[in-house]
């Protein structure tokens, strides 16, 4: 599938780290969601999504964050987000209250520490 979003996944300790880049929108939100959920084994403690290299999120992308958080919660896992200070995405995440379902951390180390 050709999308303008890239998902790179790796394991760091007991957490899965997904580094997203590009733009996540209606055209590729389903692809990104499927890649994220497929990457998280049942024994992982958390999924950490690093949004540092993401340039754009639309409402479909925000909805996918809520959906992934909800699905992980049913498996007793958590979603954590990495968003550096001054990111243009900060306003979108604050206005949509994504932080109510997934804590937002300034660094990957902070997110991994939980």
N, CA, C and O atoms as CSV, one atom per row, in Angstrom:
chain,resi,resn,atom,element,x,y,z
A,1,UNK,N,N,0.842,-1.183,0.000
A,1,UNK,CA,C,0.000,0.000,0.000
A,1,UNK,C,C,0.884,1.242,0.000
A,1,UNK,O,O,1.808,1.346,0.807
A,2,UNK,N,N,0.615,2.156,-0.872
A,2,UNK,CA,C,1.381,3.384,-0.966
A,2,UNK,C,C,0.699,4.464,-0.126
A,2,UNK,O,O,-0.428,4.867,-0.417
A,3,UNK,N,N,1.383,4.924,0.905
A,3,UNK,CA,C,0.839,5.975,1.760
A,3,UNK,C,C,1.896,7.050,1.947
A,3,UNK,O,O,3.061,6.853,1.603
A,4,UNK,N,N,1.495,8.164,2.481
A,4,UNK,CA,C,2.470,9.201,2.792
A,4,UNK,C,C,2.779,9.217,4.284
A,4,UNK,O,O,3.237,10.224,4.823
A,5,UNK,N,N,2.527,8.103,4.934
A,5,UNK,CA,C,2.904,7.921,6.331
A,5,UNK,C,C,3.756,6.669,6.422
A,5,UNK,O,O,3.496,5.676,5.742
A,6,UNK,N,N,4.772,6.723,7.262
A,6,UNK,CA,C,5.633,5.567,7.449
A,6,UNK,C,C,5.583,5.152,8.916
A,6,UNK,O,O,5.568,5.998,9.810
A,7,UNK,N,N,5.559,3.846,9.151
A,7,UNK,CA,C,5.518,3.297,10.501
A,7,UNK,C,C,6.707,2.374,10.665
A,7,UNK,O,O,6.828,1.386,9.941
A,8,UNK,N,N,7.591,2.681,11.610
A,8,UNK,CA,C,8.738,1.819,11.935
A,8,UNK,C,C,8.561,1.367,13.372
A,8,UNK,O,O,8.403,2.185,14.278
A,9,UNK,N,N,8.588,0.051,13.573
A,9,UNK,CA,C,8.286,-0.501,14.887
A,9,UNK,C,C,9.471,-1.289,15.421
A,9,UNK,O,O,10.153,-1.993,14.677
A,10,UNK,N,N,9.707,-1.159,16.728
A,10,UNK,CA,C,10.757,-1.919,17.392
A,10,UNK,C,C,10.389,-2.147,18.847
A,10,UNK,O,O,9.503,-1.484,19.386
A,11,UNK,N,N,11.068,-3.076,19.468
A,11,UNK,CA,C,10.833,-3.392,20.875
A,11,UNK,C,C,11.921,-2.748,21.717
A,11,UNK,O,O,13.108,-2.889,21.423
A,12,UNK,N,N,11.515,-2.044,22.764
A,12,UNK,CA,C,12.462,-1.439,23.711
A,12,UNK,C,C,12.028,-1.855,25.104
A,12,UNK,O,O,11.072,-1.309,25.655
A,13,UNK,N,N,12.735,-2.824,25.671
A,13,UNK,CA,C,12.333,-3.373,26.957
A,13,UNK,C,C,11.004,-4.081,26.802
A,13,UNK,O,O,10.840,-4.927,25.923
A,14,UNK,N,N,10.054,-3.734,27.659
A,14,UNK,CA,C,8.724,-4.363,27.622
A,14,UNK,C,C,7.723,-3.555,26.803
A,14,UNK,O,O,6.529,-3.854,26.802
A,15,UNK,N,N,8.209,-2.537,26.112
A,15,UNK,CA,C,7.313,-1.671,25.332
A,15,UNK,C,C,7.624,-1.765,23.842
A,15,UNK,O,O,8.763,-2.000,23.437
A,16,UNK,N,N,6.600,-1.579,23.056
A,16,UNK,CA,C,6.753,-1.478,21.608
A,16,UNK,C,C,6.835,0.010,21.281
A,16,UNK,O,O,6.010,0.799,21.741
A,17,UNK,N,N,7.831,0.389,20.489
A,17,UNK,CA,C,7.984,1.778,20.070
A,17,UNK,C,C,7.685,1.853,18.580
A,17,UNK,O,O,8.299,1.153,17.774
A,18,UNK,N,N,6.738,2.705,18.226
A,18,UNK,CA,C,6.381,2.935,16.828
A,18,UNK,C,C,6.755,4.363,16.484
A,18,UNK,O,O,6.242,5.317,17.069
A,19,UNK,N,N,7.653,4.492,15.530
A,19,UNK,CA,C,8.055,5.817,15.067
A,19,UNK,C,C,7.290,6.127,13.786
A,19,UNK,O,O,7.469,5.466,12.762
A,20,UNK,N,N,6.434,7.143,13.862
A,20,UNK,CA,C,5.655,7.551,12.697
A,20,UNK,C,C,6.342,8.730,12.029
A,20,UNK,O,O,6.987,9.549,12.683
A,21,UNK,N,N,6.190,8.799,10.714
A,21,UNK,CA,C,6.694,9.970,9.993
A,21,UNK,C,C,5.761,10.281,8.837
A,21,UNK,O,O,4.998,9.429,8.382
A,22,UNK,N,N,5.838,11.512,8.376
A,22,UNK,CA,C,4.991,11.943,7.271
A,22,UNK,C,C,3.695,12.560,7.754
A,22,UNK,O,O,3.658,13.284,8.749
A,23,UNK,N,N,2.633,12.255,7.025
A,23,UNK,CA,C,1.313,12.793,7.344
A,23,UNK,C,C,0.346,11.640,7.558
A,23,UNK,O,O,0.295,10.704,6.760
A,24,UNK,N,N,-0.420,11.712,8.640
A,24,UNK,CA,C,-1.433,10.686,8.913
A,24,UNK,C,C,-2.788,11.357,8.723
A,24,UNK,O,O,-3.136,12.313,9.416
A,25,UNK,N,N,-3.540,10.829,7.765
A,25,UNK,CA,C,-4.824,11.433,7.425
A,25,UNK,C,C,-5.824,10.350,7.019
A,25,UNK,O,O,-5.556,9.156,7.147
A,26,UNK,N,N,-6.966,10.791,6.533
A,26,UNK,CA,C,-8.042,9.871,6.171
A,26,UNK,C,C,-7.582,8.829,5.146
A,26,UNK,O,O,-8.069,7.698,5.159
A,27,UNK,N,N,-6.670,9.188,4.281
A,27,UNK,CA,C,-6.223,8.285,3.225
A,27,UNK,C,C,-5.406,7.108,3.749
A,27,UNK,O,O,-5.370,6.049,3.123
A,28,UNK,N,N,-4.746,7.289,4.901
A,28,UNK,CA,C,-3.876,6.223,5.389
A,28,UNK,C,C,-4.083,5.852,6.860
A,28,UNK,O,O,-3.333,5.035,7.396
A,29,UNK,N,N,-5.072,6.429,7.513
A,29,UNK,CA,C,-5.287,6.161,8.942
A,29,UNK,C,C,-5.553,4.681,9.214
A,29,UNK,O,O,-5.077,4.147,10.216
A,30,UNK,N,N,-6.297,4.017,8.351
A,30,UNK,CA,C,-6.576,2.586,8.550
A,30,UNK,C,C,-5.304,1.767,8.461
A,30,UNK,O,O,-5.089,0.853,9.258
A,31,UNK,N,N,-4.460,2.093,7.491
A,31,UNK,CA,C,-3.172,1.415,7.342
A,31,UNK,C,C,-2.321,1.594,8.597
A,31,UNK,O,O,-1.768,0.624,9.115
A,32,UNK,N,N,-2.216,2.824,9.085
A,32,UNK,CA,C,-1.408,3.114,10.274
A,32,UNK,C,C,-1.966,2.373,11.484
A,32,UNK,O,O,-1.210,1.762,12.240
A,33,UNK,N,N,-3.287,2.424,11.674
A,33,UNK,CA,C,-3.919,1.722,12.803
A,33,UNK,C,C,-3.598,0.231,12.754
A,33,UNK,O,O,-3.194,-0.352,13.760
A,34,UNK,N,N,-3.776,-0.385,11.590
A,34,UNK,CA,C,-3.517,-1.818,11.460
A,34,UNK,C,C,-2.063,-2.158,11.751
A,34,UNK,O,O,-1.782,-3.159,12.410
A,35,UNK,N,N,-1.138,-1.337,11.269
A,35,UNK,CA,C,0.288,-1.574,11.524
A,35,UNK,C,C,0.597,-1.473,13.020
A,35,UNK,O,O,1.363,-2.276,13.553
A,36,UNK,N,N,0.001,-0.487,13.694
A,36,UNK,CA,C,0.251,-0.304,15.122
A,36,UNK,C,C,-0.295,-1.477,15.929
A,36,UNK,O,O,0.406,-2.030,16.776
A,37,UNK,N,N,-1.531,-1.852,15.670
A,37,UNK,CA,C,-2.150,-2.926,16.450
A,37,UNK,C,C,-1.484,-4.273,16.180
A,37,UNK,O,O,-1.346,-5.089,17.090
A,38,UNK,N,N,-1.078,-4.505,14.956
A,38,UNK,CA,C,-0.406,-5.752,14.599
A,38,UNK,C,C,0.956,-5.873,15.297
A,38,UNK,O,O,1.428,-6.981,15.551
A,39,UNK,N,N,1.569,-4.757,15.599
A,39,UNK,CA,C,2.915,-4.737,16.158
A,39,UNK,C,C,2.982,-5.002,17.657
A,39,UNK,O,O,4.065,-5.235,18.193
A,40,UNK,N,N,1.839,-4.969,18.339
A,40,UNK,CA,C,1.845,-5.054,19.805
A,40,UNK,C,C,1.479,-6.467,20.261
A,40,UNK,O,O,0.320,-6.868,20.159
A,41,UNK,N,N,2.459,-7.225,20.764
A,41,UNK,CA,C,2.140,-8.558,21.285
A,41,UNK,C,C,1.403,-8.448,22.616
A,41,UNK,O,O,1.430,-7.404,23.268
A,42,UNK,N,N,0.756,-9.520,23.004
A,42,UNK,CA,C,-0.027,-9.516,24.248
A,42,UNK,C,C,0.811,-9.276,25.490
A,42,UNK,O,O,0.293,-8.788,26.494
A,43,UNK,N,N,2.098,-9.607,25.446
A,43,UNK,CA,C,2.922,-9.444,26.645
A,43,UNK,C,C,3.609,-8.087,26.739
A,43,UNK,O,O,4.356,-7.844,27.687
A,44,UNK,N,N,3.374,-7.206,25.782
A,44,UNK,CA,C,3.951,-5.857,25.854
A,44,UNK,C,C,3.214,-5.048,26.922
A,44,UNK,O,O,2.007,-5.201,27.111
A,45,UNK,N,N,3.950,-4.197,27.607
A,45,UNK,CA,C,3.370,-3.340,28.640
A,45,UNK,C,C,2.684,-2.132,28.010
A,45,UNK,O,O,1.616,-1.705,28.448
A,46,UNK,N,N,3.320,-1.593,26.975
A,46,UNK,CA,C,2.815,-0.351,26.388
A,46,UNK,C,C,3.195,-0.256,24.920
A,46,UNK,O,O,4.113,-0.919,24.438
A,47,UNK,N,N,2.455,0.593,24.237
A,47,UNK,CA,C,2.802,1.028,22.891
A,47,UNK,C,C,3.150,2.499,23.003
A,47,UNK,O,O,2.335,3.311,23.442
A,48,UNK,N,N,4.364,2.835,22.605
A,48,UNK,CA,C,4.811,4.226,22.608
A,48,UNK,C,C,4.860,4.675,21.156
A,48,UNK,O,O,5.595,4.111,20.345
A,49,UNK,N,N,4.077,5.689,20.836
A,49,UNK,CA,C,4.073,6.228,19.477
A,49,UNK,C,C,4.858,7.534,19.481
A,49,UNK,O,O,4.485,8.504,20.141
A,50,UNK,N,N,5.946,7.533,18.732
A,50,UNK,CA,C,6.792,8.710,18.613
A,50,UNK,C,C,6.310,9.538,17.416
A,50,UNK,O,O,6.439,9.119,16.265
A,51,UNK,N,N,5.764,10.697,17.701
A,51,UNK,CA,C,5.208,11.583,16.678
A,51,UNK,C,C,6.184,12.676,16.250
A,51,UNK,O,O,5.794,13.617,15.558
A,52,UNK,N,N,7.435,12.563,16.650
A,52,UNK,CA,C,8.426,13.603,16.388
A,52,UNK,C,C,8.523,13.963,14.904
A,52,UNK,O,O,8.672,15.137,14.565
A,53,UNK,N,N,8.441,12.969,14.018
A,53,UNK,CA,C,8.620,13.217,12.581
A,53,UNK,C,C,7.312,13.312,11.809
A,53,UNK,O,O,7.310,13.274,10.578
A,54,UNK,N,N,6.196,13.435,12.530
A,54,UNK,CA,C,4.899,13.569,11.869
A,54,UNK,C,C,4.648,15.054,11.606
A,54,UNK,O,O,4.793,15.892,12.496
A,55,UNK,N,N,4.271,15.358,10.369
A,55,UNK,CA,C,4.040,16.754,9.978
A,55,UNK,C,C,2.577,17.162,10.078
A,55,UNK,O,O,2.272,18.348,10.202
A,56,UNK,N,N,1.655,16.173,10.024
A,56,UNK,CA,C,0.238,16.519,9.953
A,56,UNK,C,C,-0.612,15.380,10.484
A,56,UNK,O,O,-0.348,14.213,10.198
A,57,UNK,N,N,-1.627,15.720,11.251
A,57,UNK,CA,C,-2.641,14.770,11.722
A,57,UNK,C,C,-3.999,15.376,11.427
A,57,UNK,O,O,-4.242,16.537,11.758
A,58,UNK,N,N,-4.896,14.604,10.804
A,58,UNK,CA,C,-6.258,15.104,10.632
A,58,UNK,C,C,-7.176,14.399,11.628
A,58,UNK,O,O,-6.704,13.666,12.497
A,59,UNK,N,N,-8.475,14.617,11.505
A,59,UNK,CA,C,-9.414,14.040,12.466
A,59,UNK,C,C,-9.408,12.513,12.440
A,59,UNK,O,O,-9.634,11.885,13.474
A,60,UNK,N,N,-9.155,11.907,11.289
A,60,UNK,CA,C,-9.076,10.443,11.214
A,60,UNK,C,C,-7.876,9.934,12.006
A,60,UNK,O,O,-7.950,8.880,12.637
A,61,UNK,N,N,-6.789,10.664,11.975
A,61,UNK,CA,C,-5.601,10.282,12.737
A,61,UNK,C,C,-5.847,10.407,14.237
A,61,UNK,O,O,-5.426,9.551,15.015
A,62,UNK,N,N,-6.522,11.464,14.631
A,62,UNK,CA,C,-6.854,11.639,16.044
A,62,UNK,C,C,-7.787,10.514,16.492
A,62,UNK,O,O,-7.610,9.956,17.575
A,63,UNK,N,N,-8.768,10.181,15.672
A,63,UNK,CA,C,-9.689,9.084,16.001
A,63,UNK,C,C,-8.931,7.772,16.146
A,63,UNK,O,O,-9.259,6.967,17.017
A,64,UNK,N,N,-7.932,7.545,15.315
A,64,UNK,CA,C,-7.174,6.296,15.431
A,64,UNK,C,C,-6.399,6.245,16.738
A,64,UNK,O,O,-6.243,5.165,17.308
A,65,UNK,N,N,-5.909,7.377,17.230
A,65,UNK,CA,C,-5.224,7.384,18.525
A,65,UNK,C,C,-6.186,6.988,19.647
A,65,UNK,O,O,-5.827,6.214,20.534
A,66,UNK,N,N,-7.400,7.518,19.604
A,66,UNK,CA,C,-8.405,7.146,20.601
A,66,UNK,C,C,-8.749,5.658,20.489
A,66,UNK,O,O,-8.876,4.973,21.504
A,67,UNK,N,N,-8.899,5.160,19.270
A,67,UNK,CA,C,-9.243,3.755,19.077
A,67,UNK,C,C,-8.125,2.827,19.554
A,67,UNK,O,O,-8.392,1.834,20.231
A,68,UNK,N,N,-6.891,3.141,19.211
A,68,UNK,CA,C,-5.761,2.320,19.649
A,68,UNK,C,C,-5.670,2.324,21.171
A,68,UNK,O,O,-5.445,1.275,21.776
A,69,UNK,N,N,-5.840,3.480,21.795
A,69,UNK,CA,C,-5.804,3.554,23.258
A,69,UNK,C,C,-6.885,2.686,23.877
A,69,UNK,O,O,-6.634,1.978,24.853
A,70,UNK,N,N,-8.086,2.737,23.316
A,70,UNK,CA,C,-9.208,1.943,23.824
A,70,UNK,C,C,-8.931,0.445,23.682
A,70,UNK,O,O,-9.182,-0.324,24.609
A,71,UNK,N,N,-8.418,0.035,22.533
A,71,UNK,CA,C,-8.119,-1.388,22.317
A,71,UNK,C,C,-7.017,-1.879,23.245
A,71,UNK,O,O,-7.097,-2.984,23.782
A,72,UNK,N,N,-5.993,-1.062,23.430
A,72,UNK,CA,C,-4.915,-1.457,24.325
A,72,UNK,C,C,-5.420,-1.561,25.764
A,72,UNK,O,O,-5.032,-2.470,26.498
A,73,UNK,N,N,-6.269,-0.645,26.157
A,73,UNK,CA,C,-6.801,-0.660,27.520
A,73,UNK,C,C,-7.538,-1.968,27.815
A,73,UNK,O,O,-7.438,-2.494,28.924
A,74,UNK,N,N,-8.265,-2.492,26.850
A,74,UNK,CA,C,-8.973,-3.757,27.068
A,74,UNK,C,C,-7.998,-4.915,27.254
A,74,UNK,O,O,-8.352,-5.948,27.822
A,75,UNK,N,N,-6.766,-4.736,26.772
A,75,UNK,CA,C,-5.729,-5.764,26.946
A,75,UNK,C,C,-4.806,-5.442,28.121
A,75,UNK,O,O,-3.774,-6.088,28.304
A,76,UNK,N,N,-5.183,-4.445,28.909
A,76,UNK,CA,C,-4.397,-3.993,30.064
A,76,UNK,C,C,-3.009,-3.500,29.657
A,76,UNK,O,O,-2.011,-3.730,30.340
A,77,UNK,N,N,-2.992,-2.822,28.529
A,77,UNK,CA,C,-1.783,-2.187,28.020
A,77,UNK,C,C,-2.059,-0.690,27.904
A,77,UNK,O,O,-3.214,-0.265,27.916
A,78,UNK,N,N,-1.004,0.098,27.791
A,78,UNK,CA,C,-1.196,1.542,27.710
A,78,UNK,C,C,-0.616,2.096,26.412
A,78,UNK,O,O,0.289,1.519,25.808
A,79,UNK,N,N,-1.165,3.222,26.014
A,79,UNK,CA,C,-0.643,3.985,24.891
A,79,UNK,C,C,0.016,5.223,25.465
A,79,UNK,O,O,-0.551,5.909,26.315
A,80,UNK,N,N,1.219,5.498,24.991
A,80,UNK,CA,C,1.938,6.712,25.379
A,80,UNK,C,C,2.412,7.390,24.109
A,80,UNK,O,O,2.778,6.722,23.142
A,81,UNK,N,N,2.407,8.698,24.107
A,81,UNK,CA,C,2.805,9.461,22.932
A,81,UNK,C,C,4.042,10.288,23.222
A,81,UNK,O,O,4.236,10.765,24.339
A,82,UNK,N,N,4.883,10.454,22.200
A,82,UNK,CA,C,6.048,11.327,22.302
A,82,UNK,C,C,5.825,12.498,21.349
A,82,UNK,O,O,5.612,12.319,20.150
A,83,UNK,N,N,5.879,13.686,21.913
A,83,UNK,CA,C,5.694,14.901,21.124
A,83,UNK,C,C,6.633,15.960,21.695
A,83,UNK,O,O,6.432,16.429,22.815
A,84,UNK,N,N,7.661,16.339,20.927
A,84,UNK,CA,C,8.616,17.313,21.461
A,84,UNK,C,C,7.988,18.689,21.650
A,84,UNK,O,O,7.016,19.032,20.976
A,85,UNK,N,N,8.541,19.470,22.562
A,85,UNK,CA,C,8.021,20.826,22.799
A,85,UNK,C,C,8.051,21.649,21.513
A,85,UNK,O,O,8.998,21.571,20.731
A,86,UNK,N,N,7.007,22.431,21.310
A,86,UNK,CA,C,6.944,23.302,20.148
A,86,UNK,C,C,6.481,22.618,18.867
A,86,UNK,O,O,6.473,23.237,17.803
A,87,UNK,N,N,6.100,21.362,18.960
A,87,UNK,CA,C,5.626,20.652,17.776
A,87,UNK,C,C,4.349,21.304,17.257
A,87,UNK,O,O,3.502,21.723,18.046
A,88,UNK,N,N,4.206,21.392,15.938
A,88,UNK,CA,C,2.966,21.952,15.386
A,88,UNK,C,C,1.744,21.071,15.674
A,88,UNK,O,O,0.610,21.527,15.528
A,89,UNK,N,N,1.961,19.833,16.076
A,89,UNK,CA,C,0.850,18.932,16.385
A,89,UNK,C,C,0.290,19.151,17.787
A,89,UNK,O,O,-0.798,18.674,18.109
A,90,UNK,N,N,1.024,19.862,18.603
A,90,UNK,CA,C,0.624,20.039,19.999
A,90,UNK,C,C,-0.781,20.625,20.130
A,90,UNK,O,O,-1.581,20.154,20.939
A,91,UNK,N,N,-1.070,21.621,19.358
A,91,UNK,CA,C,-2.387,22.275,19.436
A,91,UNK,C,C,-3.515,21.296,19.120
A,91,UNK,O,O,-4.538,21.284,19.804
A,92,UNK,N,N,-3.332,20.486,18.096
A,92,UNK,CA,C,-4.349,19.500,17.714
A,92,UNK,C,C,-4.583,18.503,18.847
A,92,UNK,O,O,-5.725,18.196,19.187
A,93,UNK,N,N,-3.500,18.003,19.425
A,93,UNK,CA,C,-3.643,17.010,20.486
A,93,UNK,C,C,-4.251,17.606,21.752
A,93,UNK,O,O,-5.004,16.931,22.454
A,94,UNK,N,N,-3.937,18.843,22.043
A,94,UNK,CA,C,-4.516,19.503,23.219
A,94,UNK,C,C,-6.002,19.773,23.001
A,94,UNK,O,O,-6.820,19.481,23.874
A,95,UNK,N,N,-6.353,20.323,21.852
A,95,UNK,CA,C,-7.757,20.649,21.578
A,95,UNK,C,C,-8.653,19.414,21.542
A,95,UNK,O,O,-9.822,19.481,21.923
A,96,UNK,N,N,-8.108,18.292,21.085
A,96,UNK,CA,C,-8.904,17.066,20.991
A,96,UNK,C,C,-8.816,16.213,22.262
A,96,UNK,O,O,-9.439,15.156,22.358
A,97,UNK,N,N,-8.041,16.686,23.223
A,97,UNK,CA,C,-7.899,16.031,24.523
A,97,UNK,C,C,-7.390,14.595,24.421
A,97,UNK,O,O,-7.818,13.724,25.178
A,98,UNK,N,N,-6.483,14.356,23.494
A,98,UNK,CA,C,-5.868,13.033,23.352
A,98,UNK,C,C,-5.146,12.641,24.640
A,98,UNK,O,O,-5.066,11.459,24.974
A,99,UNK,N,N,-4.631,13.615,25.349
A,99,UNK,CA,C,-3.927,13.348,26.606
A,99,UNK,C,C,-4.784,12.673,27.664
A,99,UNK,O,O,-4.249,12.145,28.639
A,100,UNK,N,N,-6.093,12.677,27.494
A,100,UNK,CA,C,-6.970,12.003,28.456
A,100,UNK,C,C,-6.932,10.486,28.300
A,100,UNK,O,O,-7.293,9.761,29.227
A,101,UNK,N,N,-6.499,10.000,27.139
A,101,UNK,CA,C,-6.424,8.553,26.915
A,101,UNK,C,C,-4.995,8.064,26.736
A,101,UNK,O,O,-4.729,6.866,26.834
A,102,UNK,N,N,-4.071,8.988,26.472
A,102,UNK,CA,C,-2.675,8.618,26.267
A,102,UNK,C,C,-1.788,9.752,26.759
A,102,UNK,O,O,-1.825,10.850,26.204
A,103,UNK,N,N,-0.990,9.500,27.795
A,103,UNK,CA,C,-0.114,10.564,28.275
A,103,UNK,C,C,0.858,11.005,27.179
A,103,UNK,O,O,1.360,10.189,26.406
A,104,UNK,N,N,1.107,12.306,27.133
A,104,UNK,CA,C,1.999,12.880,26.130
A,104,UNK,C,C,3.313,13.248,26.816
A,104,UNK,O,O,3.336,14.005,27.786
A,105,UNK,N,N,4.403,12.696,26.290
A,105,UNK,CA,C,5.735,12.915,26.850
A,105,UNK,C,C,6.583,13.719,25.876
A,105,UNK,O,O,6.384,13.646,24.663
A,106,UNK,N,N,7.524,14.481,26.405
A,106,UNK,CA,C,8.395,15.293,25.558
A,106,UNK,C,C,9.523,14.495,24.935
A,106,UNK,O,O,10.052,14.885,23.894
A,107,UNK,N,N,9.907,13.365,25.563
A,107,UNK,CA,C,11.012,12.549,25.052
A,107,UNK,C,C,10.640,11.085,25.059
A,107,UNK,O,O,9.746,10.658,25.790
A,108,UNK,N,N,11.333,10.325,24.240
A,108,UNK,CA,C,11.131,8.889,24.202
A,108,UNK,C,C,11.511,8.248,25.530
A,108,UNK,O,O,10.807,7.360,26.011
A,109,UNK,N,N,12.618,8.688,26.126
A,109,UNK,CA,C,13.030,8.139,27.412
A,109,UNK,C,C,11.958,8.333,28.482
A,109,UNK,O,O,11.688,7.430,29.273
A,110,UNK,N,N,11.356,9.510,28.497
A,110,UNK,CA,C,10.286,9.787,29.461
A,110,UNK,C,C,9.089,8.864,29.226
A,110,UNK,O,O,8.509,8.340,30.178
A,111,UNK,N,N,8.722,8.666,27.965
A,111,UNK,CA,C,7.588,7.800,27.645
A,111,UNK,C,C,7.876,6.350,28.021
A,111,UNK,O,O,6.991,5.651,28.515
A,112,UNK,N,N,9.097,5.900,27.793
A,112,UNK,CA,C,9.451,4.527,28.142
A,112,UNK,C,C,9.465,4.318,29.652
A,112,UNK,O,O,9.162,3.228,30.136
A,113,UNK,N,N,9.816,5.359,30.386
A,113,UNK,CA,C,9.840,5.267,31.849
A,113,UNK,C,C,8.422,5.214,32.398
A,113,UNK,O,O,8.191,4.729,33.505
A,114,UNK,N,N,7.462,5.725,31.603
A,114,UNK,CA,C,6.057,5.648,31.983
A,114,UNK,C,C,5.689,6.632,33.028
A,114,UNK,O,O,4.533,6.683,33.448
